[in-house]
Amino acid sequence: MTEYGFELSLCAHLERERDGVLARQLGGGVHAPGDRVLDVVHVEPGPGFEERAAITERRIPDPAIRGPAGPGRARPWRDALPENLREESARRIADACVDRGFFERERRGGREYLRQTARYPANWFGRVLAVENKPDLASPGSLERQLRLDVSLALVDAVVLATESHVTGAHLNRIPDAVGVWRYHRDRDALDVVRDPEPLPVDDPGVELLNEEPARTDVAVVDRGEKQGARRRLAERAYEKGWRTFDLPGCEHVAPGADPAPDGATLPYCAYHDRVVDPARDCGSDCPGFEPTAPPEVDLAAERDANTDWERDPAGRRTRQSGLDAFD
């Protein structure tokens, strides 16, 4: 059992059991987002979830959310975004927001104007849970450091360690007390709660570990405002990305659905290896069992739409079609 297969199977299980959205492999830092990658993120729906889902299936760029644009009033395009953005970045964000239906574009007297099509519901997401996957606790790697970082920063509301191993008292003593522990039995799709996580102080300043050396540790204090902005960006990325980030390979041995999974969720199961594989790493001409054929006809986005609160291709809030072709 690989960590990749464990992660996909756990996501399929959690999707069946929980409302909201799940995503894999998201940056979990603030000043250095890429230094800490969260294996799985679960975002619970808040009161404004349906309003958010009605706008776009894609991520809404954070500068557009923070900027001065608002629904009901059209502004010159550059005035609709924060002043500190470079012109090139502002143009890219404006075009993305028009394409995703968050901004509407029009022209007046030769000038370009933007209007926000809907109020951004700041309360669309609730509790955010991060899950660190370590199916084999005999090979923990940098697990303890990663969990200490998550607890110290407190970007998410709770942190859980998920494993397939038998969990001993020695294991529990090596991780922070605030971290919950799950044991997931993939063969029977069952999850045992070994220890519940403790709520983390997301409304308080946090400490982000940036670099650690034998004689020096570099940290950054993250204030409440920075943390709230980072939480919103994390939730937006999770909403767009989901956990089905793989493409099923064109190989005779790939049999989606043959591997046990909750409610028949499609996983990239390979009969040659007799396990779930990572198509980006395990498949192709370098695999001795590779036998090329047409990829399986599976619509993973439709599967996500049918099984989660994420809405594929919503109607949006535009009053009229005003995309990038407005200048033709």
C-alpha contacts under 8 A as a table, 3 or more apart, distances in Angstrom:
res1	aa1	res2	aa2	distance
1	M	5	G	6.56
1	M	6	F	6.82
1	M	275	R	7.02
2	T	5	G	5.29
2	T	6	F	6.21
2	T	135	P	7.98
2	T	276	V	7.91
3	E	6	F	4.98
3	E	7	E	6.02
3	E	133	N	7.20
3	E	134	K	6.90
3	E	135	P	6.27
4	Y	7	E	5.13
4	Y	8	L	6.38
4	Y	276	V	7.75
4	Y	277	V	7.35
4	Y	278	D	6.67
5	G	8	L	5.26
5	G	9	S	6.15
5	G	275	R	7.42
5	G	276	V	5.05
5	G	277	V	6.54
5	G	278	D	7.68
6	F	9	S	5.25
6	F	10	L	6.08
6	F	133	N	7.85
6	F	135	P	6.90
6	F	186	R	7.33
7	E	10	L	5.18
7	E	11	C	6.18
7	E	39	D	7.77
7	E	40	V	7.81
7	E	133	N	6.64
8	L	11	C	5.08
8	L	12	A	6.27
8	L	243	W	7.54
8	L	267	L	7.23
9	S	12	A	5.12
9	S	13	H	6.30
9	S	186	R	6.86
9	S	261	A	6.28
9	S	262	P	7.96
9	S	267	L	7.84
10	L	13	H	5.03
10	L	14	L	6.14
10	L	184	Y	7.29
10	L	186	R	7.61
11	C	14	L	5.12
11	C	15	E	5.98
11	C	22	L	7.13
11	C	40	V	7.62
11	C	243	W	7.07
12	A	15	E	5.17
12	A	16	R	6.49
12	A	261	A	6.68
12	A	262	P	5.94
12	A	265	A	6.30
13	H	16	R	5.36
13	H	17	E	6.46
13	H	189	D	6.89
13	H	261	A	7.37
13	H	262	P	5.54
14	L	17	E	5.03
14	L	18	R	5.77
15	E	18	R	5.55
15	E	19	D	7.17
15	E	21	V	7.66
15	E	22	L	6.98
15	E	307	N	7.33
15	E	308	T	6.92
16	R	262	P	6.83
16	R	263	D	7.49
16	R	307	N	7.41
19	D	44	E	6.36
19	D	45	P	6.99
19	D	308	T	6.85
19	D	309	D	6.71
20	G	42	H	7.21
20	G	43	V	5.64
20	G	44	E	4.61
20	G	45	P	4.97
20	G	308	T	6.61
20	G	309	D	5.49
20	G	310	W	7.44
21	V	42	H	5.88
21	V	43	V	5.34
21	V	44	E	6.79
21	V	45	P	7.83
21	V	238	A	6.95
21	V	239	Y	6.21
21	V	242	G	6.88
21	V	308	T	6.55
21	V	309	D	6.58
21	V	310	W	6.61
22	L	40	V	6.98
22	L	41	V	5.65
22	L	42	H	4.58
22	L	43	V	6.41
22	L	238	A	6.49
22	L	239	Y	7.60
22	L	242	G	5.47
22	L	243	W	6.16
23	A	26	L	7.47
23	A	40	V	5.69
23	A	41	V	5.30
23	A	42	H	6.69
23	A	238	A	5.01
23	A	239	Y	7.46
23	A	241	K	6.09
23	A	242	G	4.01
23	A	243	W	4.33
23	A	244	R	7.99
24	R	38	L	7.22
24	R	39	D	5.41
24	R	40	V	4.48
24	R	41	V	6.30
24	R	238	A	7.72
24	R	241	K	7.78
24	R	242	G	6.63
24	R	243	W	4.93
25	Q	37	V	5.77
25	Q	38	L	5.37
25	Q	39	D	4.76
25	Q	40	V	6.24
26	L	37	V	5.35
26	L	38	L	5.25
26	L	39	D	6.93
26	L	40	V	7.56
26	L	41	V	7.54
26	L	234	L	7.45
26	L	237	R	7.59
26	L	238	A	7.53
27	G	33	P	4.79
27	G	34	G	5.14
27	G	35	D	7.34
27	G	36	R	5.78
27	G	37	V	4.48
27	G	38	L	6.10
27	G	234	L	7.68
28	G	33	P	5.48
28	G	34	G	7.23
28	G	35	D	7.79
28	G	36	R	5.19
28	G	37	V	5.40
28	G	38	L	5.65
28	G	150	D	7.92
28	G	155	L	7.52
28	G	234	L	7.61
29	G	32	A	5.32
29	G	33	P	3.78
29	G	34	G	6.77
29	G	35	D	6.75
29	G	36	R	5.78
29	G	37	V	7.86
29	G	155	L	7.78
29	G	208	E	7.26
30	V	33	P	5.22
30	V	208	E	7.58
30	V	222	V	7.52
30	V	226	E	7.50
30	V	227	K	7.18
30	V	230	A	6.11
31	H	208	E	7.76
31	H	220	A	7.55
32	A	35	D	5.60
32	A	36	R	7.72
32	A	210	L	7.06
33	P	36	R	6.18
33	P	37	V	7.61
34	G	37	V	6.30
35	D	210	L	7.65
36	R	146	Q	7.40
38	L	41	V	6.80
38	L	130	A	6.49
38	L	131	V	7.00
38	L	132	E	6.58
39	D	130	A	7.44
39	D	131	V	6.10
39	D	132	E	5.39
39	D	133	N	6.39
40	V	130	A	5.81
40	V	131	V	5.01
40	V	132	E	6.72
40	V	133	N	7.87
41	V	128	V	7.03
41	V	129	L	5.71
41	V	130	A	4.67
41	V	131	V	6.30
41	V	238	A	7.05
42	H	128	V	5.78
42	H	129	L	5.08
42	H	130	A	6.48
42	H	238	A	7.95
43	V	125	F	6.45
43	V	126	G	6.74
43	V	127	R	6.20
43	V	128	V	4.70
43	V	129	L	6.55
43	V	235	A	6.51
43	V	238	A	7.49
44	E	125	F	5.83
44	E	126	G	5.06
44	E	127	R	5.33
44	E	128	V	6.30
45	P	48	G	7.74
45	P	49	F	5.51
45	P	124	W	6.19
45	P	125	F	4.65
45	P	126	G	5.43
45	P	127	R	7.81
46	G	49	F	5.42
46	G	123	N	5.68
46	G	124	W	4.53
46	G	125	F	4.21
46	G	126	G	4.60
47	P	50	E	7.81
47	P	123	N	6.12
47	P	124	W	5.79
47	P	125	F	7.50
48	G	51	E	5.32
48	G	52	R	6.37
48	G	121	P	5.51
48	G	122	A	7.40
48	G	123	N	5.35
48	G	124	W	3.95
48	G	125	F	7.28
49	F	52	R	5.12
49	F	53	A	6.14
49	F	121	P	7.66
49	F	123	N	7.48
49	F	124	W	4.11
49	F	125	F	6.33
50	E	53	A	5.00
50	E	54	A	6.16
50	E	124	W	7.59
51	E	54	A	5.28
51	E	55	I	6.91
51	E	121	P	6.65
51	E	124	W	7.45
52	R	55	I	5.58
52	R	56	T	7.42
52	R	120	Y	7.02
52	R	121	P	6.21
52	R	124	W	6.21
53	A	56	T	6.14
53	A	57	E	6.65
53	A	310	W	6.50
53	A	311	E	5.81
53	A	314	P	7.24
54	A	311	E	7.38
54	A	314	P	5.45
54	A	315	A	6.68
54	A	316	G	5.50
54	A	317	R	7.41
55	I	100	R	7.90
55	I	101	G	6.58
55	I	102	F	6.54
55	I	118	A	7.37
55	I	314	P	6.66
55	I	315	A	7.48
55	I	316	G	4.58
55	I	317	R	6.14
56	T	59	R	7.54
56	T	60	I	7.87
56	T	100	R	5.86
56	T	101	G	6.50
56	T	102	F	7.38
56	T	313	D	6.85
56	T	314	P	6.07
56	T	316	G	6.27
57	E	100	R	7.98
57	E	239	Y	7.50
57	E	240	E	6.18
57	E	310	W	7.22
57	E	311	E	6.13
57	E	312	R	5.64
57	E	313	D	6.02
57	E	314	P	6.85
58	R	100	R	6.78
58	R	239	Y	7.24
58	R	240	E	4.73
59	R	236	E	5.22
59	R	237	R	5.88
59	R	239	Y	6.73
59	R	240	E	5.09
60	I	64	A	7.31
60	I	65	I	7.32
60	I	97	C	6.92
60	I	100	R	7.78
60	I	102	F	7.40
60	I	236	E	6.68
61	P	64	A	5.60
61	P	65	I	6.75
61	P	93	I	6.76
61	P	96	A	7.98
61	P	97	C	7.34
62	D	65	I	5.01
62	D	66	R	6.19
62	D	233	R	6.50
63	P	66	R	5.05
63	P	67	G	5.70
63	P	81	L	6.60
63	P	82	P	6.53
63	P	93	I	7.83
64	A	67	G	5.05
64	A	69	A	7.45
64	A	80	A	7.69
64	A	81	L	5.94
64	A	82	P	7.76
64	A	93	I	7.32
64	A	94	A	7.79
64	A	97	C	7.60
65	I	120	Y	6.97
66	R	81	L	7.92
66	R	82	P	7.36
67	G	80	A	6.22
67	G	81	L	4.67
67	G	82	P	4.94
68	P	79	D	7.23
68	P	80	A	5.42
68	P	81	L	6.15
68	P	82	P	6.92
69	A	73	R	7.72
69	A	74	A	7.78
69	A	75	R	7.05
69	A	79	D	7.53
69	A	80	A	4.41
69	A	81	L	6.69
69	A	114	L	7.76
69	A	115	R	6.57
69	A	116	Q	6.06
70	G	73	R	6.35
70	G	115	R	6.54
70	G	116	Q	5.04
70	G	117	T	7.86
70	G	118	A	7.71
70	G	119	R	6.93
71	P	74	A	7.96
71	P	115	R	6.11
71	P	116	Q	4.51
71	P	117	T	5.45
71	P	118	A	5.44
71	P	119	R	5.97
72	G	115	R	6.83
72	G	116	Q	7.18
72	G	117	T	7.54
73	R	115	R	5.79
73	R	116	Q	7.62
74	A	113	Y	5.78
74	A	114	L	5.18
74	A	115	R	4.28
74	A	116	Q	7.62
75	R	78	R	7.96
75	R	79	D	6.13
75	R	80	A	5.91
75	R	113	Y	5.14
75	R	114	L	5.41
75	R	115	R	6.39
76	P	79	D	5.41
76	P	80	A	6.66
76	P	111	R	7.19
76	P	112	E	5.93
76	P	113	Y	4.32
76	P	114	L	6.29
77	W	80	A	5.39
77	W	81	L	7.49
77	W	94	A	7.59
77	W	112	E	5.80
77	W	113	Y	4.77
77	W	114	L	5.11
78	R	81	L	5.89
78	R	90	A	7.25
79	D	82	P	7.37
79	D	83	E	7.54
80	A	114	L	6.66
80	A	115	R	7.79
81	L	85	L	7.70
81	L	90	A	6.78
81	L	94	A	7.93
82	P	85	L	6.04
85	L	89	S	6.19
85	L	90	A	5.79
86	R	89	S	5.28
86	R	90	A	6.09
87	E	90	A	5.08
87	E	91	R	6.15
88	E	91	R	5.24
88	E	92	R	6.28
89	S	92	R	5.12
89	S	93	I	6.18
90	A	93	I	5.19
90	A	94	A	6.04
91	R	94	A	5.08
91	R	95	D	6.16
92	R	95	D	5.29
92	R	96	A	6.19
93	I	96	A	5.02
93	I	97	C	6.11
94	A	97	C	5.19
94	A	98	V	6.28
94	A	103	F	7.48
95	D	98	V	5.16
95	D	99	D	6.09
95	D	324	L	7.24
96	A	99	D	5.04
96	A	100	R	6.10
97	C	100	R	5.07
97	C	101	G	6.04
97	C	102	F	5.05
97	C	103	F	5.22
98	V	101	G	5.11
98	V	102	F	5.97
98	V	103	F	4.61
98	V	104	E	5.64
98	V	105	R	6.75
98	V	322	S	7.65
98	V	323	G	5.86
98	V	324	L	7.33
99	D	102	F	7.85
99	D	103	F	7.99
99	D	323	G	5.91
99	D	324	L	7.05
100	R	103	F	7.68
101	G	104	E	6.74
101	G	117	T	7.07
101	G	316	G	6.17
101	G	317	R	6.93
101	G	318	R	6.33
102	F	116	Q	5.80
102	F	117	T	5.46
102	F	118	A	6.82
102	F	317	R	7.71
102	F	318	R	7.90
103	F	114	L	6.11
103	F	115	R	5.42
103	F	116	Q	4.44
103	F	117	T	5.47
103	F	318	R	7.96
104	E	114	L	5.56
104	E	115	R	5.15
104	E	116	Q	6.21
104	E	117	T	6.14
104	E	318	R	6.54
104	E	322	S	6.04
104	E	323	G	7.39
105	R	112	E	7.05
105	R	113	Y	5.77
105	R	114	L	4.76
105	R	115	R	6.62
105	R	322	S	5.64
105	R	323	G	6.88
105	R	326	A	7.50
106	E	112	E	5.98
106	E	113	Y	5.31
106	E	114	L	6.53
106	E	322	S	6.99
106	E	326	A	7.30
107	R	110	G	6.00
107	R	111	R	5.41
107	R	112	E	4.70
107	R	113	Y	5.88
108	R	111	R	5.27
108	R	112	E	6.60
108	R	113	Y	7.23
116	Q	119	R	7.41
117	T	317	R	5.57
117	T	318	R	5.62
117	T	319	T	7.74
118	A	317	R	6.24
121	P	124	W	5.49
122	A	125	F	7.69
123	N	126	G	7.10
125	F	128	V	7.95
125	F	235	A	7.21
127	R	156	V	7.75
127	R	157	D	5.91
128	V	156	V	5.30
128	V	157	D	5.29
128	V	158	A	6.90
128	V	235	A	7.88
129	L	156	V	5.93
129	L	157	D	5.88
129	L	158	A	5.05
129	L	159	V	5.90
129	L	160	V	7.60
130	A	156	V	6.59
130	A	158	A	6.41
130	A	159	V	4.88
130	A	160	V	6.31
131	V	159	V	5.90
131	V	160	V	4.81
131	V	161	L	5.76
131	V	162	A	6.58
132	E	159	V	7.59
132	E	160	V	6.22
132	E	161	L	4.85
132	E	162	A	6.07
133	N	161	L	6.02
133	N	162	A	4.89
133	N	163	T	6.17
134	K	137	L	6.22
134	K	140	P	6.94
134	K	143	L	8.00
134	K	161	L	7.10
134	K	162	A	6.08
134	K	163	T	5.06
134	K	164	E	7.62
135	P	162	A	6.86
135	P	163	T	4.03
135	P	164	E	4.52
135	P	165	S	6.15
136	D	139	S	5.90
136	D	140	P	7.17
136	D	163	T	6.49
136	D	164	E	6.31
136	D	165	S	5.57
137	L	140	P	5.18
137	L	163	T	7.13
137	L	165	S	6.06
137	L	171	H	7.81
140	P	143	L	5.43
140	P	144	E	7.84
142	S	145	R	5.53
142	S	146	Q	6.26
143	L	146	Q	5.20
143	L	147	L	6.26
144	E	147	L	5.33
144	E	148	R	6.18
144	E	174	R	6.74
144	E	175	I	5.61
144	E	176	P	7.83
145	R	148	R	5.11
145	R	149	L	6.20
146	Q	149	L	5.17
146	Q	150	D	6.40
147	L	150	D	5.04
147	L	151	V	6.24
147	L	159	V	7.85
147	L	175	I	7.00
147	L	176	P	7.00
147	L	179	V	7.47
148	R	151	V	5.24
148	R	152	S	6.02
148	R	175	I	7.60
148	R	176	P	6.43
149	L	152	S	5.17
149	L	153	L	6.08
149	L	208	E	6.63
149	L	209	L	6.10
150	D	153	L	5.37
150	D	154	A	5.82
150	D	155	L	7.12
150	D	156	V	7.85
150	D	159	V	7.33
151	V	154	A	5.05
151	V	159	V	7.50
151	V	176	P	7.64
151	V	178	A	7.20
151	V	179	V	7.70
151	V	200	L	6.98
152	S	206	G	6.10
152	S	207	V	5.45
152	S	208	E	6.69
153	L	205	P	7.91
153	L	206	G	4.37
153	L	207	V	4.78
153	L	208	E	5.12
153	L	209	L	7.91
153	L	222	V	7.59
154	A	157	D	6.83
154	A	158	A	7.88
154	A	200	L	5.55
154	A	201	P	6.04
154	A	202	V	5.40
154	A	206	G	6.07
155	L	202	V	5.81
155	L	206	G	7.67
155	L	227	K	6.29
155	L	230	A	7.57
155	L	231	R	6.45
156	V	159	V	7.19
156	V	200	L	7.12
156	V	202	V	6.53
156	V	231	R	7.22
157	D	199	P	5.70
157	D	200	L	5.14
157	D	201	P	7.23
157	D	202	V	6.15
158	A	178	A	7.97
158	A	179	V	7.33
158	A	180	G	7.98
158	A	197	P	6.03
158	A	198	E	6.39
158	A	199	P	5.37
158	A	200	L	5.74
159	V	178	A	7.56
159	V	179	V	5.27
159	V	180	G	6.27
159	V	197	P	6.27
159	V	198	E	7.99
160	V	179	V	5.34
160	V	180	G	4.35
160	V	181	V	5.41
160	V	182	W	7.00
160	V	196	D	7.99
160	V	197	P	6.26
161	L	179	V	6.84
161	L	180	G	6.07
161	L	181	V	4.77
161	L	182	W	6.16
162	A	181	V	5.94
162	A	182	W	4.71
162	A	183	R	5.81
162	A	184	Y	6.69
163	T	181	V	7.78
163	T	182	W	6.32
163	T	183	R	5.01
163	T	184	Y	6.04
164	E	183	R	5.44
164	E	184	Y	5.43
164	E	185	H	6.18
164	E	186	R	7.84
165	S	183	R	7.00
166	H	183	R	7.56
167	V	171	H	6.19
167	V	172	L	7.38
167	V	183	R	7.76
167	V	194	V	7.83
168	T	171	H	5.23
168	T	172	L	6.56
169	G	172	L	5.05
169	G	173	N	6.15
170	A	173	N	5.13
170	A	174	R	6.55
171	H	174	R	5.41
171	H	175	I	7.09
172	L	175	I	5.69
172	L	176	P	7.98
172	L	177	D	7.83
173	N	176	P	7.55
173	N	177	D	7.86
175	I	179	V	7.04
176	P	179	V	5.66
177	D	180	G	7.79
177	D	198	E	7.88
178	A	197	P	5.54
178	A	198	E	4.71
178	A	199	P	7.39
178	A	200	L	7.61
179	V	196	D	7.58
179	V	197	P	4.93
179	V	198	E	6.58
180	G	194	V	7.52
180	G	195	R	4.95
180	G	196	D	4.57
180	G	197	P	3.65
180	G	198	E	7.05
181	V	193	V	6.36
181	V	194	V	5.29
181	V	195	R	4.92
181	V	196	D	6.57
181	V	197	P	7.27
182	W	191	L	6.64
182	W	192	D	5.72
182	W	193	V	4.72
182	W	194	V	5.47
182	W	195	R	6.95
183	R	191	L	5.76
183	R	192	D	5.12
183	R	193	V	6.48
183	R	194	V	6.76
184	Y	189	D	7.25
184	Y	190	A	5.91
184	Y	191	L	4.43
184	Y	192	D	6.34
185	H	188	R	5.87
185	H	189	D	5.62
185	H	190	A	5.14
185	H	191	L	6.12
186	R	189	D	4.73
186	R	190	A	6.72
187	D	260	P	7.28
189	D	261	A	7.16
189	D	262	P	6.93
193	V	196	D	6.65
201	P	204	D	5.52
202	V	205	P	7.64
202	V	206	G	7.90
202	V	224	R	7.85
202	V	227	K	7.48
203	D	224	R	5.90
203	D	227	K	7.91
203	D	228	Q	7.78
204	D	223	D	7.20
204	D	224	R	5.65
205	P	221	V	6.85
205	P	222	V	5.43
205	P	223	D	4.40
205	P	224	R	5.12
205	P	227	K	7.53
206	G	221	V	5.85
206	G	222	V	5.03
206	G	223	D	6.56
206	G	224	R	7.85
206	G	227	K	7.84
207	V	219	V	6.56
207	V	220	A	5.78
207	V	221	V	4.66
207	V	222	V	5.93
208	E	219	V	5.44
208	E	220	A	5.14
208	E	221	V	6.28
208	E	222	V	6.86
209	L	212	E	7.49
209	L	217	T	7.59
209	L	218	D	6.33
209	L	219	V	4.55
209	L	220	A	6.67
210	L	217	T	7.66
210	L	218	D	5.36
210	L	219	V	5.16
210	L	220	A	6.99
211	N	217	T	5.69
211	N	218	D	4.96
211	N	219	V	7.00
212	E	216	R	6.16
212	E	217	T	4.40
212	E	218	D	6.32
213	E	216	R	5.03
213	E	217	T	5.92
214	P	217	T	7.93
222	V	226	E	6.09
222	V	227	K	6.35
223	D	226	E	5.44
223	D	227	K	6.24
224	R	227	K	5.11
224	R	228	Q	6.17
225	G	228	Q	5.21
225	G	229	G	6.30
226	E	229	G	5.27
226	E	230	A	6.20
227	K	230	A	5.02
227	K	231	R	6.10
228	Q	231	R	5.06
228	Q	232	R	6.31
229	G	232	R	5.18
229	G	233	R	6.32
230	A	233	R	5.05
230	A	234	L	6.07
231	R	234	L	5.02
231	R	235	A	6.16
232	R	235	A	5.12
232	R	236	E	6.15
233	R	236	E	5.06
233	R	237	R	6.13
234	L	237	R	5.19
234	L	238	A	6.17
235	A	238	A	5.05
235	A	239	Y	6.13
236	E	239	Y	5.06
236	E	240	E	6.40
237	R	240	E	5.31
237	R	241	K	5.97
238	A	241	K	5.27
238	A	242	G	5.76
239	Y	242	G	6.24
239	Y	310	W	7.06
241	K	244	R	7.85
241	K	245	T	7.21
242	G	245	T	7.05
244	R	300	L	6.77
244	R	304	R	8.00
246	F	278	D	7.65
246	F	279	P	6.78
246	F	280	A	7.52
247	D	279	P	6.84
248	L	254	V	7.79
248	L	268	P	6.11
248	L	279	P	6.64
248	L	295	P	6.24
248	L	296	P	6.69
249	P	254	V	7.14
249	P	279	P	6.12
249	P	283	C	6.92
249	P	284	G	7.89
249	P	295	P	5.44
249	P	296	P	7.61
250	G	254	V	7.53
250	G	292	P	5.63
250	G	293	T	4.89
250	G	294	A	4.85
250	G	295	P	3.76
250	G	296	P	6.86
251	C	254	V	5.64
251	C	290	F	6.09
251	C	291	E	5.11
251	C	292	P	4.57
251	C	293	T	5.10
251	C	294	A	7.12
251	C	295	P	6.79
252	E	255	A	7.94
252	E	290	F	7.50
252	E	291	E	5.43
252	E	292	P	6.36
252	E	293	T	5.99
253	H	270	C	5.37
253	H	271	A	5.13
253	H	272	Y	5.83
253	H	289	G	7.77
253	H	290	F	7.52
253	H	291	E	7.25
254	V	268	P	6.57
254	V	269	Y	5.72
254	V	270	C	4.54
254	V	271	A	6.33
255	A	258	A	5.65
255	A	268	P	7.08
255	A	269	Y	5.64
255	A	270	C	6.20
255	A	271	A	6.92
256	P	259	D	7.27
256	P	266	T	5.41
256	P	267	L	5.56
256	P	268	P	5.58
256	P	269	Y	5.70
256	P	296	P	7.72
257	G	260	P	7.12
257	G	261	A	7.36
257	G	264	G	5.84
257	G	265	A	6.60
257	G	266	T	5.15
257	G	267	L	6.20
257	G	268	P	7.96
257	G	269	Y	7.24
258	A	269	Y	6.57
259	D	267	L	7.13
259	D	269	Y	5.78
259	D	275	R	7.42
259	D	276	V	7.33
260	P	264	G	7.38
261	A	264	G	5.42
261	A	265	A	5.68
261	A	266	T	7.70
261	A	267	L	7.69
262	P	265	A	5.94
265	A	303	E	7.92
266	T	300	L	7.67
267	L	276	V	6.77
268	P	276	V	5.42
268	P	277	V	5.89
268	P	278	D	7.30
268	P	279	P	7.29
269	Y	274	D	7.22
269	Y	275	R	5.59
269	Y	276	V	4.16
269	Y	277	V	6.12
270	C	273	H	5.57
270	C	274	D	5.57
270	C	275	R	5.65
270	C	276	V	5.97
270	C	277	V	6.39
271	A	274	D	4.60
271	A	275	R	6.95
272	Y	289	G	6.24
273	H	277	V	7.95
277	V	282	D	6.19
277	V	283	C	7.78
278	D	281	R	5.53
278	D	282	D	5.48
278	D	283	C	7.32
279	P	282	D	5.39
279	P	283	C	5.00
280	A	283	C	6.46
282	D	287	C	6.71
283	C	286	D	7.18
283	C	287	C	5.87
283	C	290	F	7.01
284	G	287	C	5.75
284	G	290	F	6.11
285	S	288	P	7.40
285	S	290	F	6.08
286	D	290	F	7.69
287	C	290	F	5.34
299	D	302	A	5.37
299	D	303	E	6.39
300	L	303	E	4.93
300	L	304	R	6.22
301	A	304	R	5.06
301	A	305	D	6.16
301	A	312	R	7.33
302	A	305	D	4.97
302	A	306	A	6.16
302	A	312	R	7.40
303	E	306	A	5.18
303	E	307	N	6.21
304	R	307	N	5.25
304	R	308	T	5.80
304	R	310	W	7.20
305	D	308	T	5.74
305	D	309	D	7.11
305	D	310	W	5.78
305	D	311	E	5.61
305	D	312	R	5.70
308	T	311	E	7.98
311	E	314	P	6.14
318	R	321	Q	6.76
322	S	325	D	7.14
322	S	326	A	5.68
323	G	326	A	5.86
324	L	327	F	7.03
325	D	328	D	5.40
